[in-house]
Amino acid sequence: MNKEINIEQLRELQMQVMDVVDRFCRKNGIRYFITAGTLIGALRHKGYVPWDDDIDIVMLRDDYEKFIEQFRDFSPRYKVCSIETDPNCHFSYAKVYDDNTIFIEGYEKKGEKYIGVNVDIFPLDYVTDDYNDAFKLKKKIKPYDGILTVKHIVKKDRGFRKNVTLFVLKAVCSLIPFSWCIKRIDRLARRFEKNTTSRYVVNAVIYAKGEREILEREWFRDCIELPFENRKYLAPIGADQYMRRLFGDYMQLPPEEKRVTHHSFKAYYK
């Protein structure tokens, strides 16, 4: 039986993956920015948010493509999984993972190919100088992301009505391949990819924060270093504006009942 990884070991393994990504990007002139809970953790806690259990980064689309192309054959241990590298990828974004580990998320089924402990990488796509173009793009992608969300959602006790609704939705969505949704999201997200000087950029491949994921490109004009545990990772120069756009007063701790992880997984050493 494989040895299970505890939360302390998980975080150390995630940071080892992140260290590899960080060194590779700095060496090859690729800009990345820590984001979401990882960026809040750096700004507020100088490390992990105490109840968080993952690392997220974003890259502007051209850096994202460059990273995937150059990193895919970089290491026998640390690998990148995305629709560009694996047609069976179940995500609309990329994951860099430690192939010496197994990471089983709650929605995965027995017999599927598991990746290891990982770091999520989201592309920021260019749009135009018109906010409405970005808004319309997010709306077009929302239904496809909704299908992926249903396919990914963890089955657990939610009450009779919710469970019945979820059962029906999952049955319908099971007829739609992951690859079909992801390719359509990818095609839409790249619609304005040549507008590299656009005022706005969008985290278009997911709909987690909706319209709040329409961002000023100026915030990602340059990088700053922020402390994270005993490391320093890169963050956007507009980190404060970025986090306020996504989360409001992010420096205020949430109520105690909301200080919980939103993920469901098991991790093991191979």
HELIX and SHEET records of a PDB file:
HELIX    1   1 ILE A    7  LYS A   27  1                                  21    
HELIX    2   2 ALA A   36  ILE A   40  1                                   5    
HELIX    3   3 GLY A   41  HIS A   45  3                                   5    
HELIX    4   4 ARG A   61  PHE A   71  1                                  11    
HELIX    5   5 TYR A  131  HIS A  152  1                                  22    
HELIX    6   6 PHE A  160  CYS A  173  1                                  14    
HELIX    7   7 PHE A  178  ALA A  189  1                                  12    
HELIX    8   8 GLY A  210  GLU A  213  5                                   4    
HELIX    9   9 ARG A  217  PHE A  220  5                                   4    
HELIX   10  10 ALA A  239  PHE A  247  1                                   9    
HELIX   11  11 GLU A  256  LYS A  258  5                                   3    
SHEET    1   A 5 PHE A  33  ILE A  34  0                                        
SHEET    2   A 5 ASP A  56  LEU A  60 -1                                        
SHEET    3   A 5 ASN A 118  TYR A 126  1                                        
SHEET    4   A 5 ALA A  94  ASP A  98 -1                                        
SHEET    5   A 5 TYR A  78  CYS A  81 -1                                        
SHEET    1   B 5 PHE A  33  ILE A  34  0                                        
SHEET    2   B 5 ASP A  56  LEU A  60 -1                                        
SHEET    3   B 5 ASN A 118  TYR A 126  1                                        
SHEET    4   B 5 TYR A 200  VAL A 202 -1                                        
SHEET    5   B 5 ILE A 214  GLU A 216 -1                                        
SHEET    1   C 2 THR A 101  GLU A 105  0                                        
SHEET    2   C 2 PHE A 265  TYR A 269 -1                                        
SHEET    1   D 2 CYS A 223  PHE A 228  0                                        
SHEET    2   D 2 ARG A 231  PRO A 236 -1                                        
END                                                                             
